[in-house]
Amino acid sequence: MTIGVRTETANGERRVALVPSDVAAEVKGGSQVLIQAGAGELAGYSDQEYADKGAEVVQDAGEILKRSDILLTVRFAAADKDNAEEQIAQLKENALVVGLMEPYANAELFQKMAQRGVTAFSLELLPRITRAQSMDVLSSTANLAGYKAALIAADRLPRLFPMMMTAAGTIVPAKVFVVGVGVAGLQAIATAKRLGAVVSAYDVRPAVKEQVQSLGAKFVEMELESAEGSGGYAKEMGEEFYRKQRELMAAVLAETDAVITTASIPGKPAPRLITTEMVEGMSSGSVVIDLAAERGGNCELTKVGETVMHKGVSIIGPENIASQLAYTAGRLYSKNITTFLKALRNKENVLEINREDEIVAATLVTYGGEIVAASLGAGEKN
């Protein structure tokens, strides 16, 4: 099989789907690996490193799309909607594509992939089961996002995170509040604690209280019903729930220096947790890092890719935060995607689409000329 990796074309995307250290294993397994020249440069991987591991460096992205039996990509289809149609048209017929594809959006693009006989796997749909942990690109990305969010908060806050004894007196530590205690939230808590801040956290799932406390942070309890959803995610709640949540949270924000929000619901806009009025209740100089910016934001004032100043408070909406850590993010993504590819092969190392397999069934979007994903905006069968 010929495996292709082209330079990512989505705006601001610096990652690469396959790093040199993982090329060697694919070549050893009998695959030919094509890498577009410069595909890894923004992530810190040179063409020579790929060539040294046995990859063929190809100048033209179109050639890679036409020659590849398997295309490994970071963002494709609806996740790179500005370039998707042209790339889909160039794909080798009956090719297999693996990557992040925003499967809840733009059914038309997936229909075009189906018409070309493309077998598409969207890694956002990986089930949260033990066997899939080593393939979980969302967890890998979220881990880095939580770490980076704490660093951004520390950098933008006009005061130090840690308590410090000086000749001029004691510096009081900053207070950090993390909203949403998934993978990103837990890493944000851990990083902020290591930097010396006093950290508290809140989640609509009371079950995470023990995890928050194990990191040395305080779990903020609010008298609300549990919003525990399937697969370890929070579920969408009614407006009355969010109204009461905002009311209770306002008092916490008023005493907070830096807020990091991570709340998201798969396939849905991010829940609005912080209103303009709540921001106005925060102290001047405070910061809000909204990791849900690309999903519409947890804060009413968030603008993706921008910093909004409102009454002395900075609301920062990072865009594709993992791309800012492209070297490390690329290594993790490459390991995730090659592990997934390995799961598609049988004992004879031959590609086999076993739709009875839980991982295959969950991630498969197009197959055999049809959109086969169930219950997705993109995935109604024809």
Rosetta blueprint (number, residue, H / E / L):
1 M L
2 T E
3 I E
4 G E
5 V E
6 R L
7 T L
8 E L
9 T L
10 A L
11 N L
12 G L
13 E L
14 R L
15 R L
16 V L
17 A L
18 L L
19 V L
20 P H
21 S H
22 D H
23 V H
24 A H
25 A H
26 E H
27 V H
28 K H
29 G L
30 G L
31 S L
32 Q E
33 V E
34 L E
35 I E
36 Q E
37 A L
38 G L
39 A L
40 G L
41 E H
42 L H
43 A H
44 G L
45 Y L
46 S L
47 D H
48 Q H
49 E H
50 Y H
51 A H
52 D H
53 K L
54 G L
55 A L
56 E E
57 V E
58 V E
59 Q L
60 D L
61 A H
62 G H
63 E H
64 I H
65 L H
66 K H
67 R H
68 S L
69 D L
70 I E
71 L E
72 L E
73 T E
74 V E
75 R E
76 F L
77 A H
78 A H
79 A H
80 D H
81 K L
82 D L
83 N L
84 A H
85 E H
86 E H
87 Q H
88 I H
89 A H
90 Q H
91 L L
92 K L
93 E L
94 N L
95 A L
96 L E
97 V E
98 V E
99 G E
100 L E
101 M L
102 E L
103 P L
104 Y L
105 A L
106 N L
107 A H
108 E H
109 L H
110 F H
111 Q H
112 K H
113 M H
114 A H
115 Q H
116 R L
117 G L
118 V L
119 T E
120 A E
121 F E
122 S E
123 L H
124 E H
125 L H
126 L L
127 P L
128 R L
129 I L
130 T H
131 R H
132 A H
133 Q H
134 S H
135 M H
136 D L
137 V H
138 L H
139 S H
140 S H
141 T H
142 A H
143 N H
144 L H
145 A H
146 G H
147 Y H
148 K H
149 A H
150 A H
151 L H
152 I H
153 A H
154 A H
155 D H
156 R H
157 L L
158 P L
159 R L
160 L L
161 F L
162 P L
163 M L
164 M E
165 M E
166 T E
167 A L
168 A L
169 G E
170 T E
171 I E
172 V L
173 P L
174 A L
175 K E
176 V E
177 F E
178 V E
179 V E
180 G L
181 V L
182 G L
183 V H
184 A H
185 G H
186 L H
187 Q H
188 A H
189 I H
190 A H
191 T H
192 A H
193 K H
194 R H
195 L L
196 G L
197 A L
198 V E
199 V E
200 S E
201 A E
202 Y E
203 D L
204 V L
205 R L
206 P H
207 A H
208 V H
209 K H
210 E H
211 Q H
212 V H
213 Q H
214 S H
215 L L
216 G L
217 A L
218 K E
219 F E
220 V L
221 E L
222 M L
223 E L
224 L L
225 E L
226 S L
227 A L
228 E E
229 G L
230 S H
231 G H
232 G H
233 Y L
234 A E
235 K L
236 E L
237 M L
238 G L
239 E H
240 E H
241 F H
242 Y H
243 R H
244 K H
245 Q H
246 R H
247 E H
248 L H
249 M H
250 A H
251 A H
252 V H
253 L H
254 A L
255 E L
256 T L
257 D L
258 A E
259 V E
260 I E
261 T E
262 T L
263 A L
264 S L
265 I L
266 P L
267 G L
268 K L
269 P L
270 A L
271 P L
272 R L
273 L L
274 I E
275 T L
276 T H
277 E H
278 M H
279 V H
280 E H
281 G L
282 M L
283 S L
284 S L
285 G L
286 S L
287 V E
288 V E
289 I E
290 D E
291 L L
292 A L
293 A H
294 E H
295 R H
296 G L
297 G L
298 N L
299 C E
300 E L
301 L L
302 T L
303 K L
304 V L
305 G L
306 E L
307 T E
308 V E
309 M E
310 H E
311 K L
312 G L
313 V E
314 S E
315 I E
316 I E
317 G L
318 P L
319 E L
320 N L
321 I H
322 A H
323 S H
324 Q H
325 L H
326 A H
327 Y H
328 T H
329 A H
330 G H
331 R H
332 L H
333 Y H
334 S H
335 K H
336 N H
337 I H
338 T H
339 T H
340 F H
341 L H
342 K H
343 A H
344 L L
345 R E
346 N L
347 K L
348 E L
349 N L
350 V L
351 L E
352 E L
353 I L
354 N L
355 R L
356 E L
357 D L
358 E H
359 I H
360 V H
361 A H
362 A H
363 T H
364 L E
365 V E
366 T E
367 Y E
368 G L
369 G L
370 E E
371 I E
372 V L
373 A L
374 A L
375 S L
376 L L
377 G L
378 A L
379 G L
380 E L
381 K L
382 N L
